[in-house]
Amino acid sequence: MNDEAERGPIEVRSAVIEQVAYPDRTIDLIAVPYDEWAEVEYRGRIIEESFDPGAFSGVRRRARKFLVNMEHDPDRWVGTVLDLDSENEKGMRAQLKVRRTPDGDQALNDAADGFLGASVGFACAPSHFTWLSENRRRIHKAFLDHIGLTAQPTYLGAELLEVRSAAPRVVPAETSRTPNLDRVLAEMRALQLPSSLR
């Protein structure tokens, strides 16, 4: 039996990024919030959809097999999944590792600035969801295919909480005659670099 017959065709859904850690090049997010209704495109029409808690159960053991790309374009591969937690009460949490490439650098910066969200590609067989009305379906079981970083996330339930390990923006006083030097020195102090390097 082929995968599509067993699991269903690949669909995509979005969520918002929670944390970005520059030194580690990681992004933490809720890839799919549970119990949140969102309008999505399904087979050419707009419906409302939500996921049961644990809909992606068992995915953690395969976490490192999933790739991360930009806007669901496999030719724009920017990283891989490090960890998945489908048992989190908010939704399926994911930790992504971003590659050291121009696209990867841009993805980290855009995620930290709140310009990107996360989007999952998944499959769901007809036996794994229930129609609650003509335009409302509840997904009980789904199979992750990939995670995309996108400028247009669907779900509102996850939000950017903080940018971990990133130096805060420091604006020097307007009267400074060396604003760039002042900014660099302030950022170095914020990072608590050894005094010999200040």
C-alpha positions in Angstrom: 0.0 0.0 0.0 1.5 3.4 -0.9 1.9 6.2 1.7 -0.8 8.4 0.2 -3.5 5.7 0.4 -2.5 4.9 4.0 -1.9 8.4 5.3 -3.6 10.8 2.8 -2.2 13.6 0.6 0.3 16.1 2.0 -1.3 19.3 3.3 0.3 22.4 4.8 -0.6 24.4 8.0 1.1 27.3 9.7 2.0 28.5 13.2 4.2 31.3 14.7 7.8 31.0 15.9 8.4 31.1 19.7 12.2 31.5 20.2 15.4 32.0 18.2 18.9 31.3 19.6 21.6 32.8 17.3 24.7 31.1 18.7 23.1 27.7 18.4 21.2 28.6 15.2 18.1 27.0 16.6 14.4 28.1 16.4 11.8 26.8 18.9 8.2 26.9 18.0 4.8 25.3 18.4 4.5 23.8 14.9 0.8 22.9 15.3 -1.3 24.3 18.2 -3.9 21.9 19.6 -7.6 22.8 20.1 -7.3 26.0 18.0 -9.6 26.5 15.1 -8.2 28.2 12.0 -9.5 28.8 8.5 -7.5 26.8 6.0 -7.7 25.8 2.3 -8.7 22.2 1.9 -9.2 20.7 -1.6 -10.0 24.1 -3.2 -12.4 25.4 -0.5 -12.0 27.2 2.8 -12.9 25.2 5.9 -12.2 25.5 9.7 -9.9 22.9 11.1 -8.2 22.0 14.5 -6.0 19.2 15.8 -6.6 17.0 18.7 -3.9 17.0 21.5 -1.4 14.3 20.5 -2.5 14.1 16.9 1.2 13.7 15.9 2.0 11.1 18.7 5.0 9.0 18.2 6.8 11.6 16.0 9.6 12.3 18.4 11.5 9.1 17.6 11.7 10.2 13.9 12.4 13.9 14.6 15.8 14.1 12.9 14.4 12.7 9.6 12.4 15.9 8.9 13.7 18.8 6.9 13.0 22.5 7.2 12.6 24.6 4.1 11.4 28.1 3.1 7.8 28.4 1.9 7.5 24.6 1.5 10.0 24.7 -1.4 12.2 21.6 -1.1 14.9 23.3 -3.2 15.2 26.0 -0.5 16.3 23.6 2.3 17.5 25.7 5.3 17.7 23.2 8.1 16.6 20.1 10.0 14.4 19.2 12.9 16.3 18.5 16.1 13.4 17.5 18.4 9.7 17.2 18.4 7.3 17.0 21.4 3.8 16.0 20.4 2.7 15.6 24.1 3.0 19.3 25.0 -0.4 20.7 26.1 -0.2 23.7 23.8 0.7 21.8 20.6 3.4 19.9 18.8 6.7 21.7 19.8 9.6 21.6 17.5 13.2 22.7 17.7 14.8 23.4 14.4 18.5 23.7 13.5 19.2 26.3 10.7 22.1 25.9 8.2 24.9 28.3 7.8 23.8 29.6 4.4 22.6 33.0 3.2 19.0 31.6 3.2 19.6 30.2 6.7 21.0 33.5 8.0 18.0 35.4 6.6 15.6 32.9 8.1 17.1 33.4 11.6 17.0 37.2 11.3 13.5 37.2 9.9 12.3 34.8 12.6 13.8 36.9 15.4 12.2 40.0 13.9 8.8 38.3 13.8 8.5 38.2 10.1 8.4 34.4 9.8 6.1 31.8 11.1 6.3 28.0 10.9 4.2 25.8 8.7 3.9 22.1 8.7 3.4 19.8 5.8 1.4 16.7 6.9 -0.7 13.9 5.7 -4.0 12.8 7.2 -6.1 9.8 6.0 -9.9 10.2 5.9 -10.2 7.7 8.7 -8.1 10.0 10.9 -10.4 13.1 11.0 -14.0 13.8 11.6 -16.3 16.3 9.9 -18.2 18.2 12.6 -20.1 20.1 10.0 -19.9 20.7 6.2 -17.0 23.1 6.6 -15.4 22.1 10.0 -13.1 19.1 10.5 -11.2 17.8 13.6 -8.0 16.0 13.0 -7.3 13.1 15.3 -4.1 11.6 13.8 -1.6 13.2 11.3 1.7 12.3 9.9 4.4 15.0 9.6 6.1 15.4 6.3 8.3 18.5 6.7 8.3 22.0 8.4 8.4 25.1 6.3 9.3 28.7 7.4 6.8 31.1 5.9 5.8 34.7 6.0 2.1 33.8 6.2 1.3 31.5 9.2 -2.2 30.2 9.7 -2.5 29.6 13.5 -2.5 32.4 16.1 -2.1 30.1 19.1 1.7 30.2 19.2 3.6 33.4 19.5 7.2 34.6 19.6 8.1 34.7 23.2 11.7 35.8 23.1 14.9 35.8 21.2 17.2 33.8 23.3 20.9 34.7 23.4 20.6 37.5 21.0 22.3 40.8 22.0 19.7 43.5 22.8 19.5 46.5 20.5 21.3 49.5 22.1 20.6 52.9 20.8 23.5 55.4 21.7 22.7 58.9 22.8 22.0 61.3 20.0 24.8 63.6 21.2 27.5 61.0 20.7 30.2 61.8 18.2 31.0 58.0 17.8 27.5 56.3 17.7 28.7 53.2 15.9 31.6 52.6 18.4 29.2 53.3 21.3 26.7 50.8 20.0 29.4 48.1 19.5 30.8 48.7 23.0 27.4 48.6 24.5 26.6 45.3 22.7 29.9 43.8 23.9 29.0 44.8 27.5 25.6 43.2 27.1 27.2 40.0 26.0 29.5 40.2 29.0 32.7 39.6 27.0 35.9 39.4 29.0 37.3 42.9 29.8 40.4 42.2 27.7 38.2 42.1 24.6 36.2 45.3 25.5 
